[in-house]
Amino acid sequence: MLDAHLLRQDLEGVARALMKRGLPLDMTAIQRLEQDRKRIQIETQELQQQRNIRSKEIGNAKAAGQDIQPLMHEVADLGNRLKNCESALTRVQDELNVILHGIPNLPHESVPEGKGEDDNVEVRRWGTPRSFTFQPRDHTELGEKSGLLDFESGALIASARFVVMRGALAHMHRALIQFMLDMHTKEHGYEEVNVPYLVNPGSLFGTGQLPKFGDDQFHVTKQDLYLIPTAEVPVTNLVRGKILAAESLPLKLVCHSPCFRSEAGSHGKDTRGMIRQHQFEKVELVQFVRPETSYDALEQLTRDAEVILQKLELPYRVVALCGADLGFSAAKTYDIEVWLPGQGRYREISSCSNFEAFQARRLQARWRNPETGRPELIHTLNGSGLAVGRTLIAIMENCQQEDGAITVPRALQPYMSGTAVIGK
């Protein structure tokens, strides 16, 4: 969340910055509540001071043998008034917190202007989309034709937006996970972690999914736990409430996990195939860094994710998201979009974001600055390295043959016992 002091000191500046997201800020409501907070706080402090004075007077009067009953009544009255003021202060602060918790992060100055995804700015491309001598199929047709993708069974077992993978395709999905983990741990310097797939509300609040996006989560109400929407949540919460040593930074973690999303706001979107599922898997990259290095870290984290696509020889592009397309907690985001011949367009396969201190403030995640000796908020970053299901889709569509077989990328073949072709 944003620094509350920033709203008090530069509310107009915050409002201007949020307009880059296309989000108007209710300054009047904040100013009214802030005025009430200051007034009640002053009144509370004055009552506390008066009660302290009267308490001392009671002690002196008692020592002098004087009647203390009038002073006792006055102290009791001050106590009741103080209790009312403290309750009022709590109510006002709670109202302010509801507003504060609903305000997204401020976009970095380098974030492009724009009203939606059509205004995102392409930064670079890698690879050339393949020219086919036949009409390329999409992954759904390829998978169903070969019997390697079974959407009917997924719906029977669970519901729509679930799938069963079989045989060589299930093997390829598993191989991709191991390939990505090996690349990030052996080549890119990440430490692998394995984390819970259920988290408490505090964990989702810390990374920004709650309270605003509660409808997008799968909630296990009996235990008040949530299925994770991404490994970002449990991995980032590893530093909740901690003060990291300066020499431990940057801390780079990688985690494979299933992800669960209700897709509450995606009715009618990508209903065919595996693009938008309730359950999918990702290899997630998370970094904790010193504030002055976070934008260099964002560039490197994005490159780490890109290397996976390059090794798999899949064409892609990188786009900088405009203000209106930024996620709630992000200050700046690069989307990596892979080319899908079956759709004839680029589709997101990774989002790499710098959250600056937004998540750290919610998490109270800090590092000890050796120059000052004081704890300061760290900066957090994360990105998919990559979304496994969408990588599988990209391989199926880009590496398909006319007979429906799929060529296994050379970098992946050692992870599939040397298999060079699957399906037909």
KOLKOLLUM-161277 format. One record per residue (C-alpha): x, y, z; residue in three letters. Coordinates in steps of 0.5 Angstrom, whole numbers, plus 500, padded with zeros to 3 digits. Layout:
BEGIN
XYZAla ...
END
This chain:
BEGIN
500500500Met 502507499Leu 505511505Asp 500514509Ala 504520510His 505521503Leu 497522502Leu 497527508Arg 503531505Gln 502531498Asp 495529496Leu 494532490Glu 501529487Gly 498522489Val 492524485Ala 496526479Arg 500520479Ala 494516479Leu 491519473Met 496515469Lys 492509471Arg 486513469Gly 483512477Leu 480519480Pro 482519487Leu 476522492Asp 480527495Met 474530499Thr 473524503Ala 480523504Ile 481531507Gln 475530511Arg 477524514Leu 484527515Glu 481533518Gln 477529523Asp 483525525Arg 487531527Lys 481534531Arg 480527535Ile 487526536Gln 488533539Ile 482532543Glu 484525545Thr 491528547Gln 488534551Glu 484529555Leu 489525557Gln 493530559Gln 487533563Gln 486526566Arg 494525568Asn 494532572Ile 487530575Arg 490524577Ser 496527580Lys 492532584Glu 488526587Ile 494524590Gly 496530593Asn 489531596Ala 489525599Lys 496526602Ala 493532605Ala 487529608Gly 482533603Gln 476530600Asp 478527593Ile 471525591Gln 470531586Pro 476530583Leu 475522582Met 468524579His 472529574Glu 477523573Val 471518571Ala 468523567Asp 475525563Leu 476517562Gly 469516559Asn 470522554Arg 477519553Leu 474512551Lys 469516546Asn 474519543Cys 479513542Glu 473509539Ser 471515534Ala 479516533Leu 479508531Thr 473509527Arg 476514523Val 482511522Gln 479505520Asp 475509514Glu 482512512Leu 485505512Asn 479502507Val 481508502Ile 488507503Leu 488499502His 484500496Gly 489505493Ile 494502488Pro 501503487Asn 503510484Leu 506508476Pro 513510475His 515516471Glu 517511465Ser 511508465Val 507510458Pro 501513458Glu 495510456Gly 487507457Lys 488500456Gly 492494453Glu 492497446Asp 496503449Asp 502498451Asn 509500448Val 513494445Glu 520494447Val 523489443Arg 522482439Arg 526476439Trp 525471434Gly 521470427Thr 514467427Pro 515461423Arg 512461416Ser 507454415Phe 506451409Thr 500448412Phe 494452416Gln 497451423Pro 492448428Arg 491451435Asp 493447441His 486445443Thr 485442436Glu 492439436Leu 491436443Gly 484433442Glu 486430435Lys 492426439Ser 488425445Gly 494428449Leu 489434452Leu 482431455Asp 478437456Phe 472433457Glu 475429463Ser 477435466Gly 470438466Ala 467431469Leu 472431474Ile 471438476Ala 468443471Ser 469448465Ala 476451465Arg 480444467Phe 484439463Val 487433463Val 494432460Met 496425458Arg 502421456Gly 507425452Ala 504431453Leu 504430461Ala 511428460His 513435457Met 509439462His 513436467Arg 520436463Ala 518444462Leu 518445470Ile 525441471Gln 528445465Phe 526452468Met 528450475Leu 535448473Asp 536454468Met 534459474His 538456479Thr 544453476Lys 545459471Glu 541465474His 543465481Gly 536463484Tyr 535459490Glu 529454490Glu 524454495Val 518450496Asn 512453500Val 505452502Pro 499452497Tyr 494455502Leu 495461505Val 492466510Asn 488472509Pro 494476512Gly 499473506Ser 494475501Leu 493482504Phe 501483504Gly 502482496Thr 495486495Gly 490481493Gln 486482499Leu 481486500Pro 480488493Lys 480482489Phe 477477494Gly 472475489Asp 478472484Asp 480467490Gln 478460492Phe 477461499His 477455504Val 472458509Thr 472453514Lys 480454516Gln 479461513Asp 485459508Leu 486461500Tyr 488457495Leu 494461492Ile 493465485Pro 501464484Thr 507463488Ala 508470489Glu 504470495Val 507465499Pro 514466497Val 514474498Thr 511473505Asn 517469507Leu 520476509Val 514478512Arg 515482519Gly 523481518Lys 529485517Ile 534483512Leu 541484513Ala 544488508Ala 549482505Glu 543478504Ser 541482498Leu 539481493Pro 535475495Leu 533471489Lys 528466490Leu 524461485Val 518457486Cys 514452482His 507451484Ser 500450482Pro 496456481Cys 488457483Phe 484463480Arg 477463480Ser 477468474Glu 471472476Ala 472478472Gly 473473465Ser 466471463His 466469456Gly 474470455Lys 478465452Asp 473459454Thr 477455449Arg 483451451Gly 488452456Met 489459456Ile 485461462Arg 484456467Gln 482455474His 488451475Gln 495452472Phe 502451474Glu 508456474Lys 515457475Val 515464479Glu 521468480Leu 521473486Val 527478488Gln 528482495Phe 533488493Val 535495496Arg 531500493Pro 536504489Glu 537497485Thr 530495484Ser 529498477Tyr 536494474Asp 533488478Ala 527489474Leu 531489467Glu 535483469Gln 529479472Leu 525480465Thr 531477462Arg 532471466Asp 525470464Ala 526471456Glu 532466456Val 527460457Ile 523462451Leu 530463447Gln 533456449Lys 526453447Leu 526457440Glu 520461441Leu 518468438Pro 516473443Tyr 516480444Arg 516484451Val 512490452Val 511496457Ala 505496460Leu 501503460Cys 498506466Gly 491503465Ala 494496464Asp 498496471Leu 496491476Gly 494493483Phe 501493486Ser 506494481Ala 509501479Ala 512498473Lys 511492469Thr 514488463Tyr 509483459Asp 513478455Ile 508475450Glu 509469446Val 507468439Trp 502463438Leu 501461430Pro 494458432Gly 491465434Gln 496469430Gly 498473435Arg 502474441Tyr 499472448Arg 502474455Glu 506468458Ile 510472463Ser 509479467Ser 515482471Cys 514487476Ser 517492480Asn 513493486Phe 518498490Glu 516499497Ala 508497496Phe 508490498Gln 514491503Ala 510496507Arg 504492508Arg 508486510Leu 513490514Gln 519487510Ala 525491511Arg 533491511Trp 538494515Arg 541500512Asn 549499514Pro 550507512Glu 544509517Thr 544503522Gly 536503521Arg 531498518Pro 528501511Glu 523498507Leu 526493501Ile 523493494His 520487492Thr 519484485Leu 516478481Asn 515475475Gly 513468471Ser 519464469Gly 515462466Leu 507460466Ala 508452464Val 501451461Gly 502457456Arg 509455455Thr 507448453Leu 501451448Ile 507455445Ala 511449443Ile 505445441Met 503451436Glu 510453434Asn 513446433Cys 507443430Gln 508438424Gln 502438418Glu 500431421Asp 499433428Gly 506431431Ala 510436435Ile 517437435Thr 520437442Val 525443442Pro 532441443Arg 533444450Ala 528440452Leu 530433449Gln 534431455Pro 529432460Tyr 524428456Met 529422455Ser 531424448Gly 525424445Thr 525428439Ala 517428437Val 511427440Ile 503426438Gly 500425431Lys 
END
